[in-house]
Amino acid sequence: MDTLSTVFEVAADSYDRFMGRYSRPLAAHFIEFAGLQTGWKVLDVGAGPGALTTALVEMLGPESVAAADPSPPFVEANRERHPGVDVQLAGAEDMPFADNAFDAALAQLVVQFMTDPVAGIGEMARVTKPGGVVAACVWDYGTGRSPLSTIWAAAIEADPSVEGEGDRVGVARGQLAEVFAQAGLDAVEESEVAVTVEHESFEAWWEPMTFGVGPAGAWLARQTPDVQERVRERCRVMYPDAPGMRTAVAWAARGRSPG
């Protein structure tokens, strides 16, 4: 499967149209699940171009928000979009923040891309005050409720050997909670977080899939035109009622930093 350096070294606007249409509304529900409170200082881990960062700034103010991401284009975009936020170029497993620096650390749609998810969650706990909140969410690929489950199903029909995202950590029930437990978090809970997005047409849903973003987009971009068209038409069959509302579901886990 493609590495993060190849699938997320893309323009922020491309990511916004590809996944941002889901991650932006998801952020509010994820924040509610995490139980954030005004006055807290919060870290956004794997922030991308800043969908969750935006929601955190709106709630807490830029001086109370920090962010980290390993993609230079995303870091640059997040800095431009959120003046006053401390945005660092860093992966989750090794972040340039002091111990106990935050009241909470959140990771939206990123645990499945961590090189070492247990180490990444452990690092989030390190920078969070004892008793502070660590929370993460990952799309439910396990039961096919992610925004990309349709295109991956069509891809596997076209090429049964393709490696989708269904084998990544956190994509099925109980996996995130297990990672949190292995990382030493206390009072771990897991639940579902859902978001509904309206697509005005099938083409509006499909076009961002062709931008080469993420593992799905990168896979599609490598295919011959005839395979791309076959996947597109298969997706159209699976989405016969477009335009319409699409509900996507993420698994979410939260715990308390030990100490």
PALUMLO-547474 format. One line per 8 residues: their letters; for each residue x, y, z of N, C-alpha, C, O. Coordinates in Angstrom, 3 decimals. Layout:
N
a> X:Y:Z:X:Y:Z:X:Y:Z:X:Y:Z; ...
% end
This chain:
259
mdtlstvf> 0.852:-1.192:0.000:0.000:0.000:0.000:0.886:1.239:0.000:2.008:1.208:0.505; 0.377:2.325:-0.567:1.136:3.567:-0.619:1.485:4.054:0.780:0.754:3.813:1.741; 2.622:4.748:0.875:3.016:5.348:2.137:2.335:6.702:2.282:1.831:7.270:1.313; 2.333:7.208:3.516:1.721:8.517:3.751:2.374:9.604:2.923:1.709:10.547:2.495; 3.699:9.476:2.691:4.404:10.503:1.941:3.913:10.599:0.512:4.086:11.640:-0.121; 3.297:9.530:-0.024:2.816:9.579:-1.397:1.328:9.886:-1.489:0.887:10.465:-2.481; 0.546:9.516:-0.485:-0.899:9.689:-0.610:-1.428:10.964:0.033:-2.576:11.340:-0.207; -0.618:11.635:0.844:-1.074:12.879:1.463:-0.166:14.063:1.155:-0.306:15.122:1.767
evaadsyd> 0.766:13.897:0.213:1.544:15.029:-0.274:0.767:15.666:-1.423:1.213:15.676:-2.570; -0.395:16.192:-1.087:-1.296:16.748:-2.094:-1.752:18.132:-1.648:-1.559:18.524:-0.497; -2.350:18.854:-2.566:-2.854:20.186:-2.237:-3.958:20.091:-1.198:-4.786:19.180:-1.233; -3.959:21.040:-0.279:-4.976:21.043:0.776:-6.382:21.135:0.201:-7.305:20.509:0.723; -6.557:21.906:-0.866:-7.887:22.047:-1.455:-8.393:20.714:-2.005:-9.591:20.434:-1.958; -7.480:19.895:-2.527:-7.880:18.577:-3.029:-8.367:17.705:-1.881:-9.369:17.001:-2.008; -7.656:17.754:-0.763:-8.094:16.985:0.399:-9.435:17.502:0.911:-10.302:16.713:1.289; -9.608:18.806:0.925:-10.866:19.396:1.395:-12.051:18.841:0.612:-13.076:18.484:1.192
rfmgrysr> -11.905:18.773:-0.698:-13.012:18.302:-1.529:-13.173:16.786:-1.443:-14.276:16.265:-1.608; -12.069:16.077:-1.183:-12.099:14.619:-1.114:-12.678:14.132:0.210:-13.665:13.396:0.224; -12.065:14.542:1.327:-12.496:14.066:2.637:-13.012:15.176:3.532:-13.754:14.914:4.479; -12.630:16.405:3.246:-13.057:17.508:4.092:-14.559:17.667:4.163:-15.087:18.138:5.170; -15.256:17.281:3.108:-16.719:17.391:3.107:-17.349:16.501:4.168:-18.486:16.728:4.581; -16.599:15.473:4.616:-17.050:14.633:5.729:-16.378:15.027:7.046:-17.029:15.068:8.090; -15.074:15.316:6.996:-14.341:15.562:8.243:-14.728:16.873:8.903:-14.651:16.991:10.126; -15.144:17.865:8.118:-15.566:19.132:8.740:-16.803:18.947:9.616:-16.768:19.333:10.785
plaahfie> -17.900:18.372:9.103:-19.053:18.170:9.996:-18.791:17.124:11.072:-19.379:17.186:12.152; -17.915:16.168:10.789:-17.590:15.158:11.791:-16.940:15.791:13.019:-17.141:15.324:14.140; -16.163:16.852:12.809:-15.395:17.459:13.899:-16.278:17.861:15.071:-15.911:17.628:16.223; -17.421:18.453:14.806:-18.304:18.900:15.889:-18.792:17.718:16.720:-18.840:17.797:17.948; -19.154:16.625:16.055:-19.629:15.441:16.776:-18.504:14.785:17.565:-18.721:14.271:18.662; -17.304:14.806:16.999:-16.151:14.218:17.673:-15.780:15.020:18.919:-15.461:14.442:19.958; -15.822:16.331:18.818:-15.541:17.191:19.967:-16.548:16.928:21.087:-16.185:16.860:22.262; -17.813:16.781:20.704:-18.840:16.482:21.704:-18.567:15.139:22.377:-18.686:15.019:23.597
faglqtgw> -18.199:14.126:21.586:-17.883:12.821:22.143:-16.703:12.905:23.111:-16.708:12.266:24.163; -15.692:13.698:22.751:-14.502:13.817:23.592:-14.792:14.550:24.896:-14.056:14.393:25.870; -15.853:15.345:24.925:-16.216:16.056:26.149:-15.360:17.265:26.434:-15.114:17.591:27.595; -14.899:17.938:25.394:-14.050:19.116:25.609:-14.815:20.224:26.317:-16.036:20.335:26.206; -14.068:21.037:27.045:-14.664:22.141:27.787:-13.952:23.440:27.456:-12.760:23.444:27.149; -14.685:24.540:27.519:-14.080:25.841:27.284:-12.995:26.088:28.319:-13.105:25.665:29.470; -11.954:26.775:27.894:-10.837:27.050:28.781:-9.729:26.024:28.688:-8.653:26.226:29.251; -9.967:24.932:27.991:-8.941:23.902:27.850:-7.940:24.275:26.761:-8.239:25.048:25.851
kvldvgag> -6.753:23.707:26.879:-5.750:23.772:25.822:-5.708:22.400:25.164:-5.543:21.386:25.843; -5.860:22.369:23.819:-6.080:21.106:23.122:-5.130:20.958:21.940:-4.827:21.927:21.244; -4.666:19.730:21.725:-3.793:19.392:20.607:-4.558:18.575:19.575:-5.241:17.610:19.916; -4.438:18.970:18.307:-5.018:18.250:17.171:-3.904:17.467:16.497:-3.019:18.055:15.874; -3.942:16.140:16.616:-2.881:15.261:16.106:-3.268:14.712:14.742:-4.391:14.242:14.558; -2.344:14.768:13.780:-2.681:14.371:12.422:-3.727:15.292:11.848:-4.720:14.848:11.271; -3.496:16.584:12.011:-4.526:17.597:11.767:-4.873:17.787:10.300:-5.912:18.370:9.989; -4.023:17.305:9.384:-4.270:17.562:7.973:-4.311:19.052:7.705:-3.593:19.806:8.360
pgalttal> -5.129:19.503:6.763:-5.230:20.939:6.505:-6.100:21.694:7.496:-6.259:22.909:7.378; -6.679:20.975:8.496:-7.271:21.700:9.615:-8.765:21.632:9.809:-9.343:22.578:10.344; -9.426:20.557:9.401:-10.875:20.472:9.622:-11.216:20.505:11.108:-12.071:21.283:11.533; -10.556:19.670:11.895:-10.782:19.669:13.337:-10.197:20.919:13.980:-10.776:21.456:14.924; -9.062:21.385:13.483:-8.446:22.597:14.022:-9.417:23.763:13.979:-9.519:24.530:14.936; -10.134:23.895:12.866:-11.105:24.987:12.723:-12.156:24.934:13.822:-12.463:25.946:14.452; -12.706:23.741:14.046:-13.745:23.594:15.074:-13.182:23.882:16.460:-13.868:24.470:17.295; -11.945:23.476:16.712:-11.323:23.738:18.011:-11.087:25.230:18.220:-11.307:25.751:19.313
vemlgpes> -10.638:25.915:17.169:-10.401:27.357:17.269:-11.710:28.092:17.524:-11.755:29.032:18.318; -12.767:27.666:16.854:-14.060:28.313:17.062:-14.544:28.151:18.495:-15.221:29.028:19.031; -14.195:27.027:19.114:-14.646:26.769:20.478:-13.722:27.381:21.524:-14.187:27.902:22.538; -12.400:27.320:21.278:-11.431:27.624:22.327:-10.589:28.865:22.066:-10.012:29.428:22.996; -10.514:29.299:20.803:-9.626:30.393:20.446:-8.278:29.853:20.004:-7.854:28.802:20.483; -7.590:30.547:19.097:-6.335:30.029:18.534:-5.225:29.845:19.559:-4.388:28.954:19.416; -5.213:30.675:20.581:-4.147:30.582:21.578:-4.244:29.309:22.414:-3.289:28.944:23.099; -5.377:28.639:22.364:-5.584:27.426:23.154:-5.524:26.155:22.312:-5.866:25.071:22.785
vaaadpsp> -5.085:26.296:21.057:-5.053:25.154:20.146:-3.662:24.992:19.552:-3.019:25.974:19.180; -3.202:23.746:19.464:-1.981:23.390:18.750:-2.310:22.235:17.828:-3.304:21.536:18.025; -1.469:22.035:16.814:-1.731:20.980:15.845:-0.413:20.420:15.338:0.620:21.089:15.372; -0.469:19.172:14.863:0.710:18.522:14.287:0.282:17.642:13.133:-0.779:17.018:13.174; 1.119:17.593:12.093:0.856:16.726:10.948:2.179:16.485:10.222:3.034:17.371:10.202; 2.369:15.297:9.620:3.628:15.013:8.927:3.667:15.467:7.475:4.698:15.309:6.822; 2.565:16.032:6.938:2.536:16.459:5.540:2.847:17.949:5.419:2.067:18.766:5.909; 3.964:18.336:4.780:4.293:19.765:4.644:3.194:20.603:4.000:2.919:21.694:4.498
pfveanre> 2.539:20.152:2.906:1.467:20.988:2.340:0.314:21.209:3.314:-0.273:22.290:3.346; -0.008:20.197:4.100:-1.098:20.341:5.060:-0.708:21.281:6.193:-1.522:22.091:6.635; 0.526:21.180:6.664:0.985:22.075:7.734:0.948:23.519:7.258:0.493:24.405:7.983; 1.425:23.757:6.045:1.420:25.116:5.502:-0.009:25.656:5.403:-0.275:26.801:5.771; -0.917:24.826:4.906:-2.315:25.263:4.775:-2.936:25.532:6.135:-3.647:26.521:6.310; -2.673:24.658:7.098:-3.253:24.834:8.431:-2.737:26.117:9.069:-3.503:26.834:9.713; -1.461:26.415:8.903:-0.908:27.661:9.452:-1.556:28.878:8.809:-1.869:29.851:9.495; -1.760:28.831:7.493:-2.362:29.966:6.797:-3.820:30.160:7.215:-4.298:31.289:7.321
rhpgvdvq> -4.506:29.069:7.447:-5.927:29.134:7.780:-6.176:29.504:9.237:-7.250:30.000:9.574; -5.202:29.269:10.095:-5.422:29.455:11.529:-4.268:30.230:12.166:-3.464:29.656:12.901; -4.185:31.525:11.886:-3.150:32.343:12.520:-3.254:32.261:14.039:-4.347:32.308:14.602; -2.119:32.140:14.682:-2.104:32.069:16.137:-2.081:30.659:16.681:-1.780:30.459:17.858; -2.399:29.658:15.837:-2.329:28.261:16.261:-0.905:27.752:16.062:-0.293:28.003:15.024; -0.389:27.051:17.035:0.944:26.459:16.960:0.851:25.160:16.157:0.491:24.117:16.702; 1.171:25.224:14.869:1.087:24.067:13.975:2.492:23.555:13.680:3.320:24.282:13.132; 2.754:22.313:14.041:4.086:21.731:13.902:4.096:20.613:12.859:3.123:19.873:12.714
lagaedmp> 5.211:20.505:12.139:5.427:19.407:11.197:5.971:18.223:11.990:7.147:18.196:12.351; 5.112:17.252:12.255:5.511:16.121:13.098:4.501:14.996:12.978:3.307:15.225:12.783; 5.002:13.777:13.097:4.138:12.616:13.156:3.649:12.378:14.574:4.189:12.932:15.531; 2.635:11.559:14.697:2.024:11.322:16.006:2.968:10.636:16.974:2.873:10.842:18.184; 3.880:9.821:16.455:4.736:9.024:17.336:5.878:9.817:17.962:6.532:9.329:18.884; 6.126:11.021:17.479:7.233:11.827:18.014:6.900:13.305:17.837:7.273:13.922:16.839; 6.195:13.863:18.813:5.733:15.243:18.693:6.562:16.196:19.546:6.977:15.837:20.648; 6.808:17.412:19.046:7.667:18.381:19.727:6.932:19.209:20.768:7.011:20.437:20.766
fadnafda> 6.218:18.532:21.654:5.498:19.225:22.711:5.914:18.655:24.058:6.269:17.482:24.166; 5.866:19.492:25.077:6.318:19.086:26.412:5.333:18.121:27.062:4.165:18.050:26.680; 5.823:17.388:28.043:4.948:16.532:28.840:3.859:17.375:29.502:4.113:18.504:29.924; 2.649:16.826:29.590:1.545:17.446:30.334:1.197:18.850:29.839:0.757:19.696:30.618; 1.396:19.094:28.535:1.193:20.439:28.000:-0.265:20.760:27.691:-0.617:21.933:27.567; -1.120:19.747:27.565:-2.490:19.968:27.098:-3.510:19.333:28.041:-3.218:18.389:28.775; -4.706:19.887:27.988:-5.817:19.293:28.726:-6.421:18.123:27.955:-7.054:17.241:28.536; -6.216:18.129:26.636:-6.744:17.048:25.808:-5.941:16.964:24.518:-5.393:17.960:24.045
alaqlvvq> -5.881:15.765:23.957:-5.260:15.534:22.648:-6.220:14.694:21.818:-6.667:13.635:22.258; -6.538:15.172:20.606:-7.509:14.508:19.743:-6.862:14.116:18.418:-6.002:14.829:17.900; -7.283:12.982:17.879:-6.800:12.523:16.574:-8.004:12.101:15.740:-8.603:11.054:15.988; -8.350:12.911:14.763:-9.518:12.626:13.928:-9.071:11.997:12.612:-8.358:12.624:11.829; -9.494:10.754:12.373:-9.254:10.048:11.110:-7.773:9.890:10.805:-7.345:10.078:9.666; -6.978:9.540:11.839:-5.538:9.431:11.613:-4.901:8.197:12.234:-3.832:7.785:11.784; -5.506:7.594:13.242:-4.870:6.446:13.909:-4.549:5.339:12.914:-3.513:4.685:13.028; -5.437:5.123:11.929:-5.215:4.047:10.966:-3.998:4.294:10.081:-3.520:3.376:9.414
fmtdpvag> -3.492:5.530:10.072:-2.322:5.857:9.266:-1.048:5.993:10.101:0.028:6.233:9.552; -1.160:5.844:11.406:0.038:5.920:12.248:0.947:4.727:11.979:0.474:3.607:11.787; 2.252:4.974:11.967:3.210:3.887:11.792:3.104:2.895:12.936:3.195:1.685:12.727; 2.910:3.407:14.145:2.750:2.581:15.346:1.616:3.185:16.161:1.855:4.090:16.960; 0.386:2.707:15.981:-0.755:3.320:16.670:-0.638:3.332:18.190:-1.021:4.317:18.820; -0.121:2.270:18.792:0.015:2.248:20.254:0.993:3.325:20.698:0.744:4.029:21.676; 2.103:3.454:19.981:3.072:4.507:20.315:2.475:5.888:20.087:2.722:6.808:20.867; 1.690:6.038:19.021:1.074:7.332:18.741:0.095:7.754:19.820:0.113:8.902:20.263
igemarvt> -0.763:6.830:20.249:-1.693:7.148:21.331:-0.929:7.380:22.629:-1.304:8.241:23.424; 0.134:6.620:22.848:0.955:6.828:24.041:1.602:8.203:24.056:1.724:8.827:25.110; 2.019:8.677:22.878:2.602:10.013:22.781:1.538:11.084:23.040:1.827:12.111:23.655; 0.329:10.848:22.577:-0.762:11.767:22.887:-1.003:11.832:24.387:-1.262:12.904:24.932; -0.918:10.676:25.061:-1.088:10.659:26.517:0.055:11.394:27.209:-0.150:12.070:28.218; 1.267:11.255:26.657:2.432:11.919:27.269:2.261:13.426:27.328:2.587:14.054:28.335; 1.742:14.017:26.231:1.635:15.479:26.184:0.356:15.987:26.851:0.122:17.194:26.908; -0.478:15.064:27.359:-1.722:15.430:28.026:-1.561:15.329:29.544:-0.932:14.398:30.046
kpggvvaa> -2.120:16.271:30.252:-2.029:16.273:31.706:-2.625:15.004:32.300:-3.552:14.437:31.722; -2.119:14.549:33.434:-2.727:13.388:34.092:-4.230:13.598:34.299:-4.658:14.622:34.833; -5.003:12.629:33.877:-6.451:12.749:33.959:-7.082:13.465:32.789:-8.307:13.530:32.683; -6.245:14.011:31.895:-6.764:14.693:30.716:-7.289:13.718:29.680:-7.079:12.509:29.780; -7.974:14.258:28.685:-8.669:13.439:27.689:-7.783:13.152:26.485:-7.149:14.051:25.934; -7.748:11.892:26.091:-7.170:11.481:24.816:-8.293:10.815:24.030:-8.955:9.910:24.538; -8.511:11.261:22.793:-9.618:10.724:22.003:-9.197:10.587:20.543:-8.369:11.346:20.042; -9.791:9.598:19.875:-9.503:9.370:18.460:-10.727:8.772:17.792:-11.560:8.139:18.442
cvwdygtg> -10.826:8.983:16.482:-11.884:8.331:15.717:-11.345:7.900:14.367:-10.439:8.521:13.811; -11.929:6.810:13.844:-11.515:6.204:12.579:-12.770:5.729:11.857:-13.666:5.166:12.486; -12.846:5.947:10.554:-14.006:5.489:9.795:-14.215:3.990:9.938:-13.258:3.221:10.031; -15.474:3.589:9.954:-15.850:2.183:10.089:-15.767:1.474:8.735:-16.744:1.406:7.991; -14.577:0.952:8.438:-14.425:0.120:7.246:-14.842:-1.317:7.535:-15.130:-2.077:6.610; -14.877:-1.697:8.814:-15.191:-3.070:9.182:-16.559:-3.523:8.719:-16.723:-4.668:8.298; -17.556:-2.630:8.791:-18.896:-2.983:8.332:-19.320:-2.132:7.136:-20.505:-2.058:6.813; -18.358:-1.495:6.484:-18.646:-0.798:5.238:-19.398:0.499:5.379:-20.155:0.863:4.479
rsplstiw> -19.220:1.218:6.483:-19.964:2.464:6.676:-19.092:3.706:6.537:-19.487:4.789:6.969; -17.931:3.564:5.948:-17.061:4.718:5.739:-17.457:5.452:4.463:-18.171:4.886:3.635; -17.014:6.699:4.278:-17.317:7.418:3.034:-16.671:6.774:1.810:-17.077:7.041:0.679; -15.663:5.925:2.033:-14.916:5.326:0.928:-15.196:3.846:0.739:-14.573:3.200:-0.104; -16.120:3.304:1.508:-16.393:1.872:1.400:-16.892:1.489:0.011:-16.585:0.403:-0.480; -17.655:2.368:-0.622:-18.191:2.061:-1.956:-17.078:1.951:-2.985:-17.041:0.999:-3.764; -16.168:2.923:-2.991:-15.111:2.876:-4.001:-14.165:1.711:-3.744:-13.650:1.118:-4.692; -13.927:1.371:-2.478:-13.067:0.217:-2.205:-13.746:-1.075:-2.626:-13.077:-1.983:-3.119
aaaieadp> -15.060:-1.185:-2.444:-15.779:-2.380:-2.887:-15.676:-2.521:-4.398:-15.467:-3.622:-4.906; -15.822:-1.405:-5.125:-15.701:-1.440:-6.576:-14.272:-1.757:-7.008:-14.059:-2.456:-7.998; -13.307:-1.248:-6.272:-11.900:-1.517:-6.586:-11.576:-2.997:-6.433:-10.878:-3.575:-7.266; -12.080:-3.603:-5.376:-11.816:-5.024:-5.141:-12.498:-5.889:-6.198:-11.964:-6.932:-6.575; -13.670:-5.473:-6.683:-14.307:-6.190:-7.781:-13.451:-6.130:-9.036:-13.338:-7.110:-9.772; -12.844:-4.957:-9.274:-12.007:-4.783:-10.461:-10.676:-5.504:-10.326:-10.126:-5.993:-11.313; -10.157:-5.569:-9.107:-8.865:-6.204:-8.851:-8.907:-6.851:-7.474:-8.651:-6.180:-6.474; -9.226:-8.147:-7.400:-9.352:-8.830:-6.109:-8.078:-8.816:-5.267:-8.128:-9.078:-4.065
svegegdr> -6.950:-8.516:-5.881:-5.698:-8.489:-5.118:-5.434:-7.141:-4.455:-4.464:-6.994:-3.712; -6.293:-6.156:-4.722:-6.044:-4.820:-4.185:-6.113:-4.832:-2.659:-6.943:-5.520:-2.065; -5.239:-4.068:-2.050:-5.219:-3.935:-0.595:-5.927:-2.644:-0.219:-5.398:-1.555:-0.440; -7.113:-2.762:0.345:-7.879:-1.583:0.719:-7.492:-1.073:2.095:-6.361:-1.260:2.543; -8.434:-0.431:2.756:-8.169:0.125:4.084:-8.835:-0.673:5.190:-8.810:-0.265:6.351; -9.434:-1.810:4.841:-10.148:-2.596:5.828:-9.282:-3.363:6.792:-9.776:-3.927:7.768; -7.960:-3.389:6.520:-7.054:-4.115:7.416:-6.256:-3.177:8.312:-5.354:-3.624:9.021; -6.568:-1.903:8.294:-5.836:-0.954:9.131:-6.383:-0.949:10.558:-7.517:-1.357:10.809
vgvargql> -5.559:-0.483:11.473:-5.924:-0.501:12.892:-7.017:0.518:13.183:-6.939:1.671:12.758; -8.038:0.077:13.913:-9.078:0.980:14.368:-10.324:1.005:13.522:-11.280:1.705:13.857; -10.342:0.246:12.410:-11.452:0.357:11.465:-12.631:-0.550:11.813:-13.661:-0.507:11.140; -12.493:-1.366:12.850:-13.568:-2.270:13.250:-13.851:-2.116:14.738:-13.028:-1.596:15.492; -15.018:-2.571:15.144:-15.450:-2.452:16.538:-14.400:-3.014:17.503:-13.876:-4.108:17.298; -14.109:-2.259:18.538:-13.222:-2.709:19.605:-11.752:-2.462:19.371:-10.965:-2.528:20.315; -11.355:-2.178:18.141:-9.928:-2.043:17.858:-9.320:-0.785:18.477:-8.226:-0.836:19.039; -10.024:0.337:18.375:-9.486:1.565:18.969:-9.377:1.429:20.484:-8.377:1.839:21.073
aevfaqag> -10.390:0.861:21.110:-10.353:0.675:22.563:-9.167:-0.191:22.957:-8.527:0.061:23.978; -8.869:-1.207:22.159:-7.736:-2.078:22.451:-6.419:-1.319:22.336:-5.524:-1.499:23.163; -6.295:-0.470:21.316:-5.092:0.352:21.175:-4.928:1.271:22.383:-3.831:1.405:22.925; -6.028:1.903:22.802:-5.977:2.792:23.964:-5.547:2.025:25.206:-4.739:2.519:25.992; -6.079:0.823:25.388:-5.715:0.020:26.559:-4.244:-0.357:26.511:-3.557:-0.296:27.531; -3.751:-0.745:25.342:-2.339:-1.110:25.202:-1.416:0.081:25.456:-0.291:-0.079:25.928; -1.912:1.274:25.136:-1.114:2.487:25.355:-1.161:2.961:26.808:-0.497:3.936:27.160; -1.943:2.279:27.658:-1.971:2.602:29.074:-2.979:3.641:29.488:-2.892:4.173:30.595
ldaveese> -3.952:3.953:28.618:-4.972:4.932:28.973:-5.935:4.353:30.009:-6.187:3.148:30.037; -6.462:5.223:30.850:-7.440:4.827:31.865:-8.856:5.138:31.382:-9.050:5.968:30.495; -9.844:4.460:31.980:-11.267:4.733:31.743:-11.605:4.797:30.257:-12.257:5.737:29.801; -11.160:3.800:29.510:-11.352:3.791:28.058:-12.802:3.458:27.699:-13.381:2.507:28.224; -13.372:4.249:26.805:-14.722:4.015:26.286:-14.681:4.066:24.763:-13.875:4.796:24.186; -15.551:3.287:24.109:-15.649:3.332:22.650:-17.103:3.478:22.241:-17.997:2.917:22.873; -17.330:4.236:21.181:-18.687:4.454:20.694:-18.638:4.716:19.192:-17.592:4.567:18.561; -19.777:5.107:18.627:-19.868:5.487:17.229:-20.129:6.974:17.112:-20.813:7.561:17.950
vavtvehe> -19.582:7.582:16.071:-19.868:8.974:15.737:-20.270:8.996:14.267:-19.538:8.483:13.421; -21.410:9.576:13.954:-21.921:9.561:12.583:-22.104:10.971:12.046:-22.323:11.918:12.801; -22.010:11.093:10.722:-22.223:12.374:10.062:-22.953:12.118:8.753:-22.683:11.133:8.066; -23.872:13.001:8.413:-24.631:12.873:7.168:-24.301:14.042:6.247:-24.362:15.204:6.651; -23.955:13.720:5.012:-23.545:14.718:4.027:-24.432:14.583:2.797:-24.724:13.471:2.358; -24.860:15.710:2.241:-25.690:15.690:1.043:-24.826:15.912:-0.194:-24.046:16.863:-0.253; -24.968:15.029:-1.180:-24.292:15.175:-2.470:-25.344:15.521:-3.524:-26.345:14.820:-3.669; -25.103:16.609:-4.255:-26.121:17.072:-5.197:-26.207:16.202:-6.445:-27.197:16.260:-7.174
sfeawwep> -25.183:15.402:-6.696:-25.206:14.518:-7.860:-24.161:13.437:-7.676:-23.285:13.541:-6.817; -24.261:12.400:-8.489:-23.238:11.367:-8.454:-21.881:11.951:-8.828:-20.874:11.618:-8.203; -21.841:12.806:-9.828:-20.568:13.389:-10.262:-19.928:14.215:-9.149:-18.706:14.219:-8.998; -20.750:14.907:-8.375:-20.208:15.686:-7.258:-19.559:14.780:-6.226:-18.564:15.145:-5.601; -20.135:13.590:-6.052:-19.524:12.615:-5.139:-18.282:12.016:-5.761:-17.282:11.833:-5.067; -18.310:11.703:-7.047:-17.238:10.965:-7.697:-15.994:11.797:-7.994:-14.878:11.325:-7.775; -16.157:13.018:-8.485:-15.013:13.784:-8.977:-13.849:13.853:-7.991:-12.711:13.624:-8.400; -14.083:14.162:-6.695:-12.946:14.222:-5.769:-12.203:12.893:-5.614:-11.052:12.879:-5.178
mtfgvgpa> -12.847:11.780:-5.965:-12.163:10.490:-5.908:-11.013:10.432:-6.911:-10.099:9.622:-6.761; -11.057:11.284:-7.928:-10.040:11.266:-8.988:-8.855:12.174:-8.697:-7.976:12.324:-9.545; -8.811:12.787:-7.513:-7.760:13.758:-7.209:-6.471:13.124:-6.700:-5.483:13.824:-6.481; -6.469:11.805:-6.510:-5.251:11.123:-6.050:-4.982:11.259:-4.572:-3.841:11.095:-4.139; -6.005:11.556:-3.780:-5.830:11.778:-2.339:-6.059:10.484:-1.568:-7.007:9.750:-1.848; -5.185:10.204:-0.591:-5.361:9.036:0.264:-5.131:7.746:-0.494:-4.936:7.774:-1.710; -5.149:6.615:0.196:-4.929:5.325:-0.467:-5.905:5.044:-1.599:-5.503:4.530:-2.642; -7.192:5.375:-1.411:-8.180:5.109:-2.457:-7.913:5.947:-3.696:-7.913:5.435:-4.815
gawlarqt> -7.686:7.241:-3.490:-7.414:8.118:-4.622:-6.132:7.764:-5.336:-6.071:7.819:-6.564; -5.097:7.397:-4.580:-3.825:7.022:-5.182:-3.973:5.743:-6.000:-3.410:5.628:-7.088; -4.736:4.779:-5.471:-4.965:3.541:-6.225:-5.676:3.833:-7.535:-5.272:3.344:-8.590; -6.741:4.638:-7.467:-7.510:4.951:-8.670:-6.640:5.649:-9.710:-6.743:5.362:-10.903; -5.788:6.562:-9.261:-4.946:7.322:-10.185:-3.967:6.430:-10.942:-3.558:6.768:-12.052; -3.590:5.311:-10.365:-2.634:4.397:-11.011:-3.285:3.490:-12.054:-2.586:2.855:-12.843; -4.609:3.424:-12.063:-5.280:2.482:-12.943:-5.387:3.021:-14.369:-5.326:4.228:-14.602; -5.547:2.099:-15.311:-5.755:2.485:-16.705:-7.134:3.124:-16.851:-8.008:2.898:-16.014
pdvqervr> -7.340:3.917:-17.898:-8.636:4.574:-18.079:-9.819:3.605:-18.095:-10.892:3.936:-17.592; -9.635:2.412:-18.667:-10.756:1.484:-18.712:-11.114:0.955:-17.328:-12.291:0.756:-17.028; -10.105:0.723:-16.474:-10.376:0.289:-15.100:-11.027:1.421:-14.316:-11.972:1.191:-13.563; -10.530:2.630:-14.488:-11.143:3.777:-13.810:-12.605:3.918:-14.186:-13.441:4.177:-13.321; -12.930:3.753:-15.464:-14.313:3.873:-15.902:-15.165:2.734:-15.352:-16.329:2.938:-15.007; -14.589:1.536:-15.269:-15.329:0.399:-14.720:-15.661:0.640:-13.244:-16.773:0.354:-12.799; -14.689:1.169:-12.486:-14.924:1.459:-11.076:-15.971:2.562:-10.925:-16.848:2.489:-10.065; -15.864:3.570:-11.763:-16.828:4.678:-11.717:-18.248:4.172:-11.961:-19.165:4.517:-11.215
ercrvmyp> -18.431:3.370:-12.984:-19.773:2.885:-13.301:-20.291:1.923:-12.247:-21.491:1.878:-11.976; -19.386:1.150:-11.649:-19.817:0.263:-10.566:-20.275:1.085:-9.365:-21.270:0.747:-8.725; -19.560:2.149:-9.062:-19.970:3.029:-7.965:-21.327:3.666:-8.268:-22.154:3.831:-7.371; -21.550:4.020:-9.526:-22.833:4.611:-9.898:-23.971:3.620:-9.645:-25.051:4.013:-9.205; -23.729:2.345:-9.921:-24.742:1.327:-9.662:-25.018:1.204:-8.165:-26.162:1.029:-7.745; -23.943:1.300:-7.361:-24.105:1.163:-5.911:-24.706:2.413:-5.276:-25.192:2.371:-4.146; -24.668:3.527:-6.011:-25.290:4.769:-5.554:-26.398:5.178:-6.527:-26.314:6.243:-7.138; -27.419:4.361:-6.677:-28.432:4.628:-7.704:-29.326:5.816:-7.412:-29.959:6.340:-8.329
dapgmrta> -29.399:6.254:-6.175:-30.324:7.313:-5.807:-29.655:8.675:-5.736:-30.258:9.633:-5.252; -28.416:8.777:-6.212:-27.768:10.087:-6.196:-28.536:11.042:-7.103:-28.948:10.624:-8.185; -28.753:12.301:-6.721:-28.252:12.910:-5.476:-28.974:12.384:-4.240:-30.074:11.835:-4.316; -28.319:12.572:-3.108:-28.941:12.100:-1.890:-28.053:12.306:-0.688:-26.951:12.846:-0.788; -28.551:11.869:0.447:-27.833:12.004:1.701:-26.997:10.749:1.936:-27.472:9.634:1.723; -25.768:10.928:2.371:-24.890:9.820:2.687:-24.471:9.922:4.153:-23.935:10.941:4.590; -24.720:8.864:4.891:-24.323:8.834:6.295:-23.069:7.977:6.441:-23.034:6.829:5.997; -22.057:8.537:7.059:-20.811:7.828:7.319:-20.637:7.695:8.827:-21.012:8.587:9.587
vawaargr> -20.069:6.579:9.246:-19.927:6.283:10.674:-18.470:6.020:11.013:-17.770:5.317:10.285; -18.024:6.587:12.116:-16.659:6.373:12.599:-16.705:5.728:13.980:-17.589:6.023:14.784; -15.761:4.863:14.242:-15.542:4.391:15.601:-14.768:5.448:16.359:-13.837:6.045:15.817; -15.136:5.687:17.599:-14.465:6.701:18.411:-14.134:6.119:19.779:-14.933:5.394:20.373; -12.963:6.444:20.259:-12.541:6.007:21.593:-11.990:7.191:22.360:-11.413:8.111:21.780; -12.174:7.159:23.676:-11.609:8.194:24.539:-11.121:7.519:25.810:-11.630:6.478:26.226; -10.127:8.139:26.408:-9.596:7.636:27.664:-8.957:8.771:28.421:-8.947:9.913:27.961; -8.423:8.457:29.581:-7.778:9.453:30.424:-6.290:9.181:30.499:-5.858:8.036:30.636
spg> -5.514:10.242:30.408:-4.071:10.105:30.533:-3.722:9.640:31.944:-4.200:10.231:32.912; -2.912:8.609:32.088:-2.593:8.101:33.424:-1.672:9.058:34.180:-1.005:9.900:33.580; -1.649:8.920:35.459:-0.734:9.762:36.233:-1.288:10.060:37.609:-0.647:10.757:38.396
% end
